Structure formats: structure tokens, C-alpha cells
Amino acid sequence: MRLAYQAAGLDPPERFEWCRGPIELAELTTHVARDHGANIGSFVIHGVNARAASAIKRRVHYRVQVAVANAFAPDGVTRAVTDAVGRISRRQRRPLWLRLRRALSWSGGRDQLSRRSVGQHDLAWLGIYEYFHDVCGFQAETEALQGLWQFAKNAGWMLPHERMCWLAERPSVLGFDARSRLHSATGPALQFLDGSSFYAWKGIEVPARIIERPEQISIYTIDKEPDVRIRHCMIEIMTPQRYVANGGAIRVAEDETGILWRKTWWSSVDAWAAVEVINGTPEPDGARKRYFLQVPSHLQTPREAVAWTYGLTASEYARLAIRT
């Protein structure tokens, strides 16, 4: 970070202080005093970025710049982590929430947060310049970014002031699925060394208990859960097979493609549905496995439900010569 300060034309701060995570960072920065100086994030981040961008523009056609920039757009995991940290902060007890609001301006949205605290996940654009540095040989044009590269590779968040800079560790646990959604079936999907954690099932925040104690999920606990999205997660964790076998859903319809099951709680929009199908490809022993595919609850027939899983209408699916 000393290099980042120097690249912005500033003297390095007198002190650096490490935090175990973003919530601890927020706690510590509530004690920001006048003798720590002003927040200089805009100089360290945006000023240095502008210098590098100007130097690159003088040498690279804008179409090339756009093509490279598109390749380094923030991914789903980046956005998910940013959102999860905000949710973690909002769950803290009220006194901490008030301190967080003052320290990081969470209540004012991501724009205010970006002006005060910068996370590793906010710096995906550094990859653009690393490409120009490593592949195109633009060492001089990107020299000012050396300090930010070091930060992005070694820390999670920073809150830079003139005479003090706080740095926070990266997540100690980060789990996500193939679609870049925060997800873990065995523990927190996101956790920091400061003790803050975030449980998620396929991108949906869920209570820790349904991940840590899945054996306690029952039809009763599912029915009393007020959030329909979490109910769906609980059914997935329990498995649709067990949910149906235990009487959680009723048989709606049956045809040559399978069986449609549905559970309606309070209304048609507060419902769950799955189609039970037999795999078209036999196992080595000749047996055919049964699967439950979760589908939108408004579908009326198994054929319509199976077709939906292929992105087709029921009539389009009926015309297929080969089905799996």
C-alpha cells in the first residue's frame, strides 16, 4: 500500500492496521479521529486509475480497450460477495449497525460505500491493466498500479486515510456453485476471520441451522418457515424424494412423461412443484433411475413441466423424436 500512496503523490501513512474481516474493519474505523487525516481513497484508487487509463489510451485503440475491458468484467461471485457483506453488516446488533452506518455509510448504498471503503472485489478493473502490462509490455504506463496490485493479491478491503490505513483480510471461506452463486451444503458459504459468516444455498441466504443441522428439517419445519424461497431450499436439502415420500406434496397429474407433484401453502404463488421422471438411459444393470426436477408451480401437466426443463413448450417437446 505504500506504493499506492506514493503513486498518488502522497506520503505513506504513519500506521497500517490489519483487521480480520470487513465487520472488524468497520468497528475499528468508527474511531477515526482528526489526527488520522482525511479519507484519500479517491486519490489512491481513482486518481491512479485515471493516470494509467490516460497513458494506455495514448497507445491503444479504443476498440481494443473495450474488448479487453469486457473480458475483465466483475463476475457473479464478486457481486455476490459484495452483497453478502452488506447483509452481514445489517444483521449486527443495533449499536454496531449505527457504527457501521457512520464508518462505511452502508445505509446510503453501494455508491457511498465505494467512496469510503474499497474492497478487492471492487478492483476487477486491475485485470485490464495487468493484461496490458504482462502481454503488451506496457510497464511504464502501468507502473503506478503496482501498489494496488499488491493490495488486491494480499488483502480484502482497505480504508485509506492520510496518516492511517486500515486493511482487512480476505474471506477465510468462500464457496460457490457452478453458476457463481454463493453456496455451501456443509457450512458457511462466506466466512471471515473476524467471526462474521454468511450461509447460502444456491445464492439464497439461509439460516445456519438448515445447513448445520439438516437432519432436523421436517415437513413441519418447512411449513412454518415464512420465506417461501427458504422453504424451497429446505426441500432441496431434505431432497424432493423424501419430501414427497413423507407426504409433503400431492400428486397433481400423471402422463407418459412422469408425475407432477405440488405443494401449495397460502396461494398459487406460494407453492412448490416438481416433476418425477424416469431416466431414459438405463444404468449398466438395466435399471432406470427416478429423478425429481423442481419446476415452476403454475405448470399443469408433467409433459409441460418436463418440456420447461428443456426450455420448450409442451407441444414442442411432444414433437421431439428422441427424449432423454
C-alpha positions as CSV (number, residue, x, y, z in Angstrom):
1,M,0.0,0.0,0.0
2,R,3.0,2.3,0.5
3,L,3.5,2.2,-3.3
4,A,-0.2,3.0,-3.9
5,Y,0.1,6.2,-1.7
6,Q,3.3,7.2,-3.5
7,A,1.8,6.6,-6.9
8,A,-1.0,9.1,-5.9
9,G,1.7,11.6,-5.0
10,L,1.0,11.2,-1.2
11,D,3.3,10.4,1.7
12,P,2.7,6.8,3.0
13,P,0.6,6.8,6.2
14,E,2.3,6.6,9.6
15,R,0.5,3.4,10.5
16,F,-1.1,0.4,8.9
17,E,-3.6,-1.6,10.9
18,W,-4.8,-5.1,9.9
19,C,-8.4,-6.3,10.6
20,R,-9.6,-9.9,10.4
21,G,-12.6,-9.0,8.2
22,P,-14.9,-6.2,7.0
23,I,-17.0,-6.1,10.1
24,E,-14.0,-5.7,12.4
25,L,-12.7,-3.1,10.0
26,A,-16.0,-1.2,10.4
27,E,-15.7,-1.5,14.2
28,L,-12.2,-0.1,14.2
29,T,-12.9,2.7,11.8
30,T,-15.6,4.1,14.0
31,H,-12.7,5.5,16.0
32,V,-11.4,7.6,13.1
33,A,-10.1,10.8,14.5
34,R,-9.0,14.1,13.0
35,D,-5.3,13.2,13.5
36,H,-5.8,10.3,11.1
37,G,-6.3,12.8,8.3
38,A,-8.9,12.8,5.6
39,N,-10.1,9.8,3.6
40,I,-7.9,9.7,0.4
41,G,-9.5,6.7,-1.3
42,S,-10.4,8.8,-4.3
43,F,-6.7,9.7,-4.8
44,V,-5.2,6.3,-4.2
45,I,-7.8,4.4,-6.3
46,H,-9.5,6.7,-8.8
47,G,-6.6,9.1,-9.3
48,V,-4.1,6.4,-10.1
49,N,-6.6,4.6,-12.3
50,A,-7.2,7.7,-14.3
51,R,-3.4,8.2,-14.8
52,A,-3.0,4.6,-16.1
53,A,-6.0,4.9,-18.3
54,S,-4.8,8.1,-19.9
55,A,-1.4,6.5,-20.6
56,I,-3.0,3.4,-22.2
57,K,-5.4,5.5,-24.3
58,R,-2.4,7.2,-25.9
59,R,-1.1,3.9,-27.2
60,V,-4.1,1.6,-27.7
61,H,-7.1,2.0,-30.0
62,Y,-10.4,2.3,-28.0
63,R,-11.8,-0.8,-29.6
64,V,-9.0,-2.9,-28.2
65,Q,-9.5,-1.2,-24.8
66,V,-13.2,-2.1,-24.8
67,A,-12.5,-5.7,-25.9
68,V,-10.0,-6.2,-23.0
69,A,-12.3,-4.4,-20.5
70,N,-15.2,-6.7,-21.4
71,A,-13.0,-9.7,-20.6
72,F,-12.4,-8.5,-17.1
73,A,-16.0,-7.5,-16.1
74,P,-16.8,-8.4,-12.4
75,D,-18.2,-11.9,-12.2
76,G,-21.1,-13.3,-10.3
77,V,-19.0,-14.3,-7.3
78,T,-17.7,-10.7,-7.0
79,R,-21.2,-9.3,-6.9
80,A,-22.4,-12.0,-4.5
81,V,-19.6,-11.3,-2.0
82,T,-20.3,-7.6,-2.1
83,D,-24.0,-8.1,-1.4
84,A,-23.3,-10.7,1.3
85,V,-21.0,-8.4,3.2
86,G,-23.7,-5.8,3.2
87,R,-26.2,-8.3,4.6
88,I,-23.8,-9.5,7.3
89,S,-23.4,-5.9,8.4
90,R,-27.2,-5.3,8.6
91,R,-27.6,-8.3,10.9
92,Q,-25.4,-7.0,13.6
93,R,-26.9,-5.6,16.8
94,R,-28.2,-2.0,16.6
95,P,-25.2,-0.3,18.2
96,L,-22.8,-1.9,15.7
97,W,-25.2,-1.0,12.9
98,L,-25.1,2.6,13.9
99,R,-21.3,2.5,13.9
100,L,-21.2,0.7,10.6
101,R,-23.5,3.3,9.1
102,R,-21.2,6.1,10.3
103,A,-18.0,4.3,9.3
104,L,-18.8,2.8,6.0
105,S,-22.1,4.5,5.0
106,W,-23.8,1.2,4.3
107,S,-27.2,2.8,4.7
108,G,-26.5,5.1,1.8
109,G,-26.0,2.3,-0.7
110,R,-23.0,1.0,-2.7
111,D,-22.1,4.4,-4.1
112,Q,-21.4,5.8,-0.6
113,L,-19.6,2.7,0.4
114,S,-17.3,2.9,-2.6
115,R,-16.3,6.4,-1.7
116,R,-15.2,5.3,1.8
117,S,-14.0,1.7,1.8
118,V,-12.6,-0.2,-1.2
119,G,-12.7,-4.0,-1.5
120,Q,-10.6,-6.4,-3.5
121,H,-13.8,-7.2,-5.3
122,D,-14.2,-3.6,-6.4
123,L,-10.9,-3.8,-8.3
124,A,-11.6,-6.2,-11.1
125,W,-10.6,-3.4,-13.5
126,L,-7.0,-4.0,-12.4
127,G,-7.0,-7.1,-14.6
128,I,-7.3,-4.9,-17.6
129,Y,-4.1,-3.1,-16.9
130,E,-2.3,-6.3,-15.8
131,Y,-3.1,-7.7,-19.3
132,F,-1.5,-4.6,-20.9
133,H,1.5,-4.9,-18.5
134,D,2.1,-8.6,-18.9
135,V,1.0,-9.2,-22.5
136,C,1.6,-5.9,-24.3
137,G,4.7,-4.9,-22.4
138,F,3.3,-1.5,-21.1
139,Q,5.4,-1.5,-18.0
140,A,5.9,2.3,-17.8
141,E,2.2,3.1,-18.4
142,T,1.1,0.8,-15.6
143,E,3.9,1.3,-13.1
144,A,1.6,3.4,-10.9
145,L,-0.6,0.4,-10.3
146,Q,2.0,-1.8,-8.5
147,G,0.7,-0.9,-5.1
148,L,-2.9,-1.6,-5.9
149,W,-1.9,-5.0,-7.5
150,Q,-0.2,-5.9,-4.2
151,F,-3.3,-4.9,-2.2
152,A,-5.6,-6.9,-4.5
153,K,-3.4,-10.0,-4.1
154,N,-3.0,-9.8,-0.4
155,A,-6.0,-8.1,1.3
156,G,-9.7,-7.9,1.1
157,W,-10.7,-4.3,2.0
158,M,-8.9,-1.1,2.8
159,L,-9.9,2.2,4.2
160,P,-7.1,4.7,3.4
161,H,-6.6,7.9,5.3
162,E,-3.7,10.4,5.2
163,R,-2.0,9.1,8.3
164,M,-3.7,5.8,8.9
165,C,-4.7,2.9,6.6
166,W,-6.8,0.1,7.7
167,L,-6.6,-3.2,5.8
168,A,-8.9,-6.2,6.2
169,E,-8.2,-9.9,5.4
170,R,-9.9,-11.7,2.6
171,P,-12.5,-14.4,3.3
172,S,-11.3,-17.5,5.1
173,V,-14.1,-19.5,3.4
174,L,-15.6,-18.8,0.0
175,G,-18.0,-21.4,-1.5
176,F,-20.0,-21.0,-4.7
177,D,-21.7,-23.3,-7.2
178,A,-21.2,-23.7,-11.0
179,R,-23.4,-20.6,-11.6
180,S,-21.2,-18.4,-9.4
181,R,-23.8,-18.2,-6.6
182,L,-22.7,-18.3,-3.0
183,H,-23.4,-21.9,-1.9
184,S,-22.3,-24.5,0.6
185,A,-24.0,-27.6,1.8
186,T,-21.6,-28.2,4.7
187,G,-21.1,-24.8,6.4
188,P,-20.9,-21.1,5.8
189,A,-20.6,-20.1,2.1
190,L,-18.7,-17.0,3.2
191,Q,-16.7,-16.5,6.4
192,F,-14.1,-14.1,7.7
193,L,-11.5,-14.4,10.5
194,D,-13.4,-11.8,12.5
195,G,-16.2,-14.4,13.0
196,S,-18.7,-13.0,10.6
197,S,-20.3,-15.6,8.3
198,F,-23.0,-16.0,5.6
199,Y,-24.9,-19.2,4.9
200,A,-26.3,-19.6,1.4
201,W,-27.9,-22.3,-0.7
202,K,-27.6,-21.6,-4.4
203,G,-27.4,-17.9,-3.9
204,I,-30.1,-17.6,-1.3
205,E,-29.2,-16.6,2.2
206,V,-30.5,-19.2,4.6
207,P,-30.4,-19.7,8.4
208,A,-27.3,-21.5,9.7
209,R,-29.4,-24.3,11.3
210,I,-30.7,-25.8,8.0
211,I,-27.1,-26.2,6.8
212,E,-25.5,-27.2,10.1
213,R,-28.4,-29.5,11.2
214,P,-30.1,-30.7,8.0
215,E,-31.4,-33.8,9.8
216,Q,-33.8,-31.5,11.7
217,I,-35.6,-30.4,8.6
218,S,-39.1,-31.9,8.5
219,I,-42.4,-31.2,6.8
220,Y,-43.4,-29.3,10.0
221,T,-40.3,-27.0,10.0
222,I,-40.7,-26.4,6.3
223,D,-44.3,-25.4,6.6
224,K,-43.6,-23.0,9.5
225,E,-40.8,-21.2,7.6
226,P,-42.3,-17.8,6.5
227,D,-39.9,-17.2,3.5
228,V,-41.0,-19.3,0.5
229,R,-37.5,-19.2,-1.0
230,I,-36.0,-20.7,2.1
231,R,-38.8,-23.4,2.1
232,H,-37.7,-24.4,-1.4
233,C,-34.1,-24.6,-0.2
234,M,-35.1,-26.8,2.8
235,I,-36.9,-29.1,0.4
236,E,-33.8,-29.4,-1.7
237,I,-31.7,-30.2,1.3
238,M,-34.2,-32.7,2.6
239,T,-34.4,-33.9,-1.1
240,P,-37.6,-33.8,-3.1
241,Q,-37.8,-37.6,-3.0
242,R,-38.0,-37.7,0.8
243,Y,-40.3,-34.7,0.9
244,V,-42.8,-36.4,-1.5
245,A,-42.4,-39.8,0.2
246,N,-43.2,-38.2,3.6
247,G,-46.4,-36.7,2.3
248,G,-45.2,-33.1,1.8
249,A,-46.8,-32.7,-1.7
250,I,-49.8,-34.1,-3.6
251,R,-49.9,-35.8,-6.9
252,V,-51.4,-33.3,-9.4
253,A,-51.2,-35.2,-12.7
254,E,-49.6,-38.1,-14.4
255,D,-48.8,-39.0,-18.1
256,E,-46.3,-40.8,-20.2
257,T,-43.5,-38.3,-19.3
258,G,-43.8,-38.6,-15.5
259,I,-45.7,-37.4,-12.4
260,L,-46.3,-33.8,-11.3
261,W,-46.2,-33.1,-7.6
262,R,-47.2,-29.8,-5.9
263,K,-47.4,-28.2,-2.5
264,T,-49.4,-25.1,-2.1
265,W,-49.2,-23.2,1.2
266,W,-51.3,-20.0,1.1
267,S,-51.7,-19.2,-2.6
268,S,-50.7,-20.2,-6.1
269,V,-47.6,-18.0,-5.9
270,D,-46.7,-19.5,-2.5
271,A,-46.1,-23.0,-3.8
272,W,-43.5,-25.7,-4.8
273,A,-43.7,-28.2,-7.6
274,A,-41.5,-31.0,-9.0
275,V,-41.9,-33.5,-11.8
276,E,-40.9,-37.1,-11.1
277,V,-39.3,-38.7,-14.2
278,I,-37.6,-41.9,-15.1
279,N,-34.2,-41.6,-16.8
280,G,-34.4,-42.5,-20.5
281,T,-30.9,-44.0,-20.3
282,P,-30.7,-47.3,-18.4
283,E,-27.9,-48.0,-15.8
284,P,-25.3,-50.7,-16.5
285,D,-27.5,-53.2,-14.7
286,G,-30.5,-52.3,-16.8
287,A,-32.4,-50.3,-14.1
288,R,-33.7,-46.8,-14.7
289,K,-33.3,-44.1,-12.1
290,R,-36.1,-41.9,-10.9
291,Y,-35.4,-38.1,-10.6
292,F,-37.4,-35.2,-9.2
293,L,-36.9,-32.0,-11.2
294,Q,-38.1,-28.8,-9.5
295,V,-40.3,-26.7,-11.8
296,P,-42.5,-23.6,-11.6
297,S,-45.6,-24.2,-9.6
298,H,-48.0,-22.9,-12.2
299,L,-47.4,-25.8,-14.6
300,Q,-50.4,-28.1,-15.0
301,T,-49.1,-31.3,-16.6
302,P,-45.9,-33.5,-16.4
303,R,-45.3,-33.0,-20.1
304,E,-45.5,-29.3,-19.7
305,A,-43.1,-29.5,-16.7
306,V,-40.6,-31.7,-18.5
307,A,-40.7,-29.5,-21.5
308,W,-40.0,-26.5,-19.3
309,T,-36.7,-28.1,-18.1
310,Y,-35.6,-28.1,-21.8
311,G,-36.7,-24.6,-22.4
312,L,-39.6,-25.9,-24.7
313,T,-43.3,-25.7,-24.7
314,A,-45.3,-28.9,-24.2
315,S,-46.2,-29.1,-27.9
316,E,-42.6,-28.5,-29.0
317,Y,-41.4,-31.3,-26.6
318,A,-44.1,-33.7,-28.0
319,R,-42.6,-33.3,-31.4
320,L,-39.1,-34.4,-30.3
321,A,-38.1,-37.7,-31.9
322,I,-35.6,-38.6,-29.1
323,R,-36.1,-37.9,-25.4
324,T,-33.7,-38.4,-22.6
